[in-house]
Amino acid sequence: MSDPGVSREQRISDEGLKRLEKQFNSGVKPSSMVLKQWIRRYGEPARDIIKKYDMYTGDLDD
């Protein structure tokens, strides 16, 4: 069940970011096009995860 006071949008965002991190942990190396989509959808938190796994390049901000 969801936590009280947490918006649906925030729950979806948290779940999505957990999926991104799970992909990296399993050894998946998404293409730059896919990483750009993550950043576009989830913003700075996704960028931070991508940097954490050393997959960030400057062209992801285009």
ABEGO torsion letter per residue (X at the ends): XBBBGBBAAAAAAAAAAAAAAAAAAAGBBBBAAAAAAAAAAAEAAAAAAAAAAGABBAAAAX
